[in-house]
Amino acid sequence: MSSAAPDLSLHPSGIVPNIDNVVAQFSLGCEVDLKQVTLHAKNCEYNPKRYPAVVSRIREPHSTACIFASGKVNVTGTKSEADAKRAATKFAKNVKKADYAASVNDFRVININGTADMGYQLNLASLAYKHGRHVSYDTEISPNALYRMLNPKVTLLIYQSGKVRLLGARKCEQIYKAFENIYPILCEFRKPGAA
């Protein structure tokens, strides 16, 4: 389950962001009766009054799927693109138990989120002042600064504590590149005396 140590030559900051969630989407290649799926497949729940899909969970890789009657499936909760693909295969196999010719079709990653920690506090007001074109910061709305990076196209939520959430990537490499791009900028805004 553990992956190889990251290549630090790709991470000059010395900080490797953690991938928290990979969201993927695929099609089963057929429409399904959600009641039948719930009755015959494992670890499924269906409450049409609350949500118009079957919610299914697996432990390895830890993930959740929302299976729609159209045969579309959203998978969330995995930590890598490979795990998302493995989870998709397991969810399709589970739907087969309800007598459907289900398979993984048109698999694609639609969103990857990650986190990193600078290790010290940041002055977000100064960051917003100097980088106002890319940064939204209003303490009455949110305690974090929102930085919209254009290349790669990733949204960063930057907290005064030095924690950074990276949202909206399509590939893990975009998370890593976005953090390496923001790292030298954030170094400028270290609070004096911050540990």
VOGU-3710 file (C-alpha; in Angstrom, 3 decimals, decimal comma):
1> mssaapdlsl> 0,000/0,000/0,000  2,850/2,455/0,694  4,420/4,003/-2,347  8,099/4,620/-3,014  9,805/7,643/-1,478  9,223/10,774/-3,576  11,983/12,078/-5,809  13,049/15,233/-3,942  14,726/16,585/-7,087  11,147/17,237/-8,253
11> hpsgivpnid> 10,424/19,013/-4,948  13,159/21,652/-4,439  11,213/23,109/-1,499  11,788/19,847/0,373  8,041/19,664/1,011  5,963/17,042/-0,781  2,228/17,802/-0,681  -0,043/14,961/0,448  -2,711/13,876/-1,998  -5,911/13,836/0,088
21> nvvaqfslgc> -8,593/13,001/-2,432  -8,779/11,892/-6,036  -12,240/12,176/-7,608  -12,824/10,087/-10,722  -15,756/9,388/-12,988  -16,576/6,485/-15,284  -19,474/4,767/-16,986  -20,601/1,173/-16,354  -21,604/0,876/-20,019  -25,223/0,132/-19,127
31> evdlkqvtlh> -28,148/1,616/-17,241  -28,898/0,025/-13,870  -31,882/-0,435/-11,564  -30,673/1,113/-8,323  -32,916/-1,081/-6,136  -31,562/-4,224/-7,807  -27,973/-3,041/-7,306  -28,675/-2,379/-3,623  -30,205/-5,838/-3,132  -27,453/-7,830/-4,871
41> aknceynpkr> -24,216/-5,879/-4,503  -22,172/-5,566/-1,299  -21,873/-2,479/0,925  -24,539/-0,465/-0,868  -27,182/1,871/0,457  -29,940/3,602/-1,429  -32,290/6,257/-0,095  -33,926/7,971/-3,100  -35,511/10,612/-0,869  -32,058/11,833/0,193
51> ypavvsrire> -29,893/11,165/-2,877  -30,669/9,859/-6,391  -27,825/7,309/-6,416  -26,626/4,151/-4,715  -23,763/4,896/-2,317  -21,236/2,068/-2,152  -18,040/1,832/-0,105  -14,964/-0,368/-0,203  -12,057/-0,618/2,232  -9,169/-1,235/-0,152
61> phstacifas> -8,493/1,191/-1,646  -10,602/3,176/0,813  -13,208/4,902/-1,345  -16,857/5,709/-1,923  -18,833/5,491/-5,151  -22,092/7,129/-6,171  -23,751/4,897/-8,764  -26,478/6,557/-10,840  -29,276/4,841/-12,793  -27,709/6,120/-16,040
71> gkvnvtgtks> -24,662/3,942/-15,305  -22,451/6,923/-14,464  -20,285/6,454/-11,369  -18,332/8,988/-9,288  -15,520/7,639/-7,101  -14,081/9,702/-4,225  -11,673/9,209/-1,371  -8,665/7,579/-3,009  -5,136/8,945/-2,594  -3,777/8,361/-6,108
81> eadakraatk> -4,884/8,048/-9,724  -3,915/4,350/-9,719  -6,032/3,716/-6,606  -8,983/5,508/-8,220  -8,706/3,190/-11,244  -8,465/0,098/-8,978  -11,506/1,278/-7,005  -13,470/1,820/-10,231  -12,726/-1,763/-11,279  -13,922/-3,079/-7,894
91> faknvkkady> -17,125/-1,026/-7,995  -17,911/-2,257/-11,527  -17,267/-5,852/-10,411  -19,637/-5,302/-7,481  -22,403/-4,067/-9,826  -21,913/-7,226/-11,946  -23,229/-9,187/-8,949  -26,619/-7,615/-9,682  -26,597/-9,307/-13,139  -25,344/-6,384/-15,199
101> aasvndfrvi> -22,631/-6,507/-17,851  -20,862/-3,660/-16,085  -17,316/-2,595/-16,894  -15,146/0,513/-16,541  -15,661/2,787/-19,557  -14,498/6,370/-20,165  -12,555/6,525/-16,889  -11,208/9,977/-16,103  -9,925/11,870/-13,103  -11,951/15,034/-12,627
111> ningtadmgy> -10,438/16,528/-9,473  -7,410/16,048/-7,222  -6,919/17,798/-3,876  -3,817/17,958/-1,725  -2,363/19,612/1,372  1,023/20,947/2,418  2,424/22,784/5,430  4,983/25,582/5,253  5,900/24,942/8,888  5,480/28,554/10,016
121> qlnlaslayk> 2,840/31,295/10,143  2,159/33,582/7,197  1,118/37,218/6,853  -1,911/36,836/4,578  -2,767/40,554/4,490  0,656/41,340/2,967  0,315/38,423/0,533  -3,073/39,749/-0,615  -1,725/43,306/-0,941  1,281/42,318/-3,039
131> hgrhvsydte> -0,455/39,629/-5,144  -3,949/41,158/-5,309  -4,447/40,104/-8,907  -4,410/36,423/-7,901  -5,427/36,579/-4,227  -8,789/37,084/-2,518  -8,595/37,675/1,209  -11,385/38,947/3,428  -11,341/37,876/7,079  -15,075/38,572/7,364
141> ispnalyrml> -15,769/35,905/4,746  -13,063/33,303/5,400  -9,930/32,873/7,527  -7,860/31,864/4,513  -6,525/33,589/1,427  -7,682/32,186/-1,892  -4,940/32,137/-4,532  -5,971/31,329/-8,109  -2,950/29,992/-9,945  -3,129/30,013/-13,731
151> npkvtlliyq> -0,327/27,573/-14,572  -1,099/24,951/-13,521  -4,744/25,855/-13,063  -5,079/25,104/-9,346  -6,840/26,949/-6,519  -4,909/27,278/-3,266  -6,417/27,992/0,128  -3,620/29,498/2,213  -4,016/29,691/5,978  -2,247/31,973/8,444
161> sgkvrllgar> -0,938/28,807/10,174  1,103/28,020/7,049  -1,147/25,197/5,908  -1,992/25,141/2,203  -4,842/23,260/0,507  -4,452/22,711/-3,226  -7,705/22,126/-5,105  -8,933/21,391/-8,594  -5,974/19,671/-10,258  -6,466/16,965/-12,890
171> kceqiykafe> -3,116/15,245/-12,278  -1,010/14,739/-9,146  1,897/16,449/-10,920  -0,180/19,654/-11,061  -0,515/19,614/-7,256  3,260/19,246/-6,890  4,024/21,921/-9,501  1,520/24,370/-7,989  3,118/24,013/-4,564  6,633/24,479/-5,947
181> niypilcefr> 5,371/27,616/-7,736  3,764/29,091/-4,595  6,553/28,083/-2,185  9,004/30,943/-2,962  6,126/33,432/-2,881  4,948/32,240/0,538  8,513/32,318/1,904  8,400/36,118/1,458  5,415/36,372/3,797  6,711/34,442/6,783
191> kpgaa> 5,574/36,250/9,950  8,515/37,676/11,925  9,356/35,467/14,874  7,200/32,629/13,440  8,559/29,186/14,266
//
